[in-house]
Amino acid sequence: MGQTGIHVEAVRRIAAEIAGPAADGVDREGRFPHETFAALRTARMMSACIPEDLGGFGCGLVELADMCEALAQHCSSAAMVFAMHHIQLACIVRHGLDQPYFRSYLATIVAQQNLIASVTSEVGVGGEMRTSLCGVERQGDRFTLAKDASTISYGQQADDLLVTARSSPEAPNSDQSLVLVRKADYSLEQKGAWDALGMRGTCSPPFKMTSRGGVDQILASPFSDIASQTMVPFSHILWASCWLGIAKAAMTRARAFVRAQARAKPGTTPHAALRLARGASLLQSMRTNVEHAARECEALRGSGHETEVLSSVAFALKMNNLKVSSSQLVVEIVQEALQTCGIMGYKNDSKFAVGRHLRDAYSAVLMIANDRIYATNATMLLVLKDD
């Protein structure tokens, strides 16, 4: 096992020994998985994707995907928070290294293991990430920014926020910047509750955010470039890895149930094994899609044509299709596990229970609604050139 494998194995141990035992309580109480993130901070995993010359582990997208999957097998809320944090961190690593402020900030992440939350949603834009109503107001070398966010996952628990906004109050809604705001420089007014069907530990209520800071906290790259080259592919791959972990966990319980039935009647194949076989086939397809996308995206690093490919219509379609297919497959696979286990999968007090997994899985189609993605894909297909 190489150095990179050591980091993934460390997260797997945290997932099994800490995240797993706490998962039911996190879900039942709708609370943040504090113990899991205390362990991840101790292991310095909050800076996993920061380059080694800045003090991080230099983990690539494939390793991050493996970490998210490992966490999601035990606590999908913890996995999703970890994924969201690293999506934000990747945006800074890939687009901010030429700015002295952000190089210094990455050293702070390494030292303090800060948790970064994303503020892309906004009341009034209908879930469209590439549109902002709020704008950055600059006064000399300082800025102020206020945003009415429809949701901020783990907003109360985060140390820092990455916020999308119009580049100025006069800019078009699509002319956006990505702004880092620090804990001491922003305030959050909670506007509602987070009593959700699943992913309850992500703690994602709506907030009104007001902030200030220095203009050097604004990433120089336009958000359109950051979104297409980093935020969207990292989001769809790491989210899909979380959903893959949920699906694998449910199938693991289903397999244990069928094996118990087989041991009770040696020499026979339980009827439930048919459902298990179908779920296993779907899981294999899902894994192949997710792993292929992660490896393809990572292989572009340093290839000389990374920006061109990541910004292309064809690649955007590929990432969108990964999100849509994975978000649908995770529900289908967990449902197969439920039908495999029957009433023992339905009962919350059973060791074969998959109720939490199913509730968490249903969030997948809503994280950028699939209908919105289909509409975007339909437009892109009209202009996509044939190979």
URVENZI-V816780 format. One record per helix or strand of 3 or more residues. SS is the DSSP state (~ for helix, > for strand). FROM is the first residue (numbers start at 1). LEN is the number of residues. Records with the same first field share a line. If there is no record, write none. Layout:
# URVENZI-V816780
SS->FROM-LEN  FROM-LEN
This chain:
# URVENZI-V816780
~->3-27  34-9  45-3  52-3  61-12  76-20  100-13  183-3  200-3  215-3  223-42  272-28  306-5  313-29  343-4  355-7  364-3  370-14
>->116-4  137-3  142-8  160-7  176-7  186-5  207-8
